[in-house]
Amino acid sequence: MAEAANGADKLIASILEEAHRAAEAIGERGEAKAAAIRAKLEEDMAALREEAAVKAEQLREETLSRAATASELEARKELLEKKRALIDRAYSGAMEGLSSLEGEKREALMRRLLSRECTGGESVCPAEKDRALIEKLVSECGGGLTLGECEPGIADGFILRGSNFVKDCSFAALMEEVKTGFLSETARTLFKK
C-alpha cells in the first residue's frame, strides 16, 4: 500500500507541479499584458498631456489676442470720445463766433450763402435776427428770389424753400453739417489699420 500511496503522492506532486508551472506561465503572461497596458496608458497619458499643453497654448494665444483687440478697441473708443469732446468745444466756439458776426462780415457771409445755395425762384425765409439784411440782399440779387416769412425755429441764417425742396441754411445747420463730416472723417482715421 505504501507503493500505491507513494505513486499517488508522486501523481499529486506532478499535478501540483504542472499546475504551479501553468500558474506561473499565466502570471508571467498577465504581468506582460499588464506591463503592455501600463506602457500604453503612459503613452496615452503623455499624448493627452501634450495635446492639453497645445490646446492650453492655443487658448492662451487666443485669449491674449482677444484681450489685445479689446484693449485696442477700448483705447480707440476713448480717443474718439476725447476727440469728439474737443471737436464739440471747437465747433461751439466757432458757432458763437459765427453768430456774433455783424456788419460787413455778416453781410458778406449771407451774400455768399445766398449765391451758393440759390438757383432762382426760391423763397428765402430768414431768422428774425437777419430779416432786414436778407430783405436787402434778396432785393439786390434779383433772379426771382422772394422774401418769405421769418422762421421762428432758427437763430441765424435762413431757410430756402423751392418748389420741391426745403434747405436749412441756418448757421446751426451749416455748422452741424461741417461738424458731422469732420467727426465721420475722424472716426474713419481712428479705425483704419
Residue, then its C-alpha position, 0 to 999 in steps of 0.5 A: m500500500a505504501e507503493a500505491a500511496n507513494g505513486a499517488d503522492k508522486l501523481i499529486a506532486s506532478i499535478l501540483e507541479e504542472a499546475h504551479r508551472a501553468a500558474e506561473a506561465i499565466g502570471e508571467r503572461g498577465e504581468a506582460k499584458a499588464a506591463a503592455i497596458r501600463a506602457k500604453l496608458e503612459e503613452d496615452m497619458a503623455a499624448l493627452r498631456e501634450e495635446a492639453a499643453v497645445k490646446a492650453e497654448q492655443l487658448r492662451e494665444e487666443t485669449l491674449s489676442r482677444a484681450a489685445t483687440a479689446s484693449e485696442l478697441e477700448a483705447r480707440k473708443e476713448l480717443l474718439e470720445k476725447k476727440r469728439a469732446l474737443i471737436d464739440r468745444a471747437y465747433s461751439g466756439a466757432m458757432e458763437g463766433l459765427s453768430s456774433l458776426e455783424g456788419e460787413k462780415r455778416e453781410a458778406l457771409m449771407r451774400r455768399l450763402l445766398s449765391r451758393e445755395c440759390t438757383g432762382g425762384e426760391s423763397v428765402c425765409p430768414a431768422e428774425k435776427d437777419r430779416a432786414l439784411i436778407e430783405k436787402l440782399v434778396s432785393e439786390c440779387g434779383g433772379g426771382l428770389t422772394l422774401g418769405e416769412c421769418e422762421p421762428g425755429i432758427a437763430d441765424g441764417f435762413i431757410l430756402r424753400g423751392s418748389n420741391f425742396v426745403k434747405d436749412c441754411s441756418f448757421a446751426a445747420l451749416m455748422e452741424e453739417v461741417k461738424t458731422g463730416f469732420l467727426s465721420e472723417t475722424a472716426r474713419t482715421l481712428f479705425k483704419k489699420 
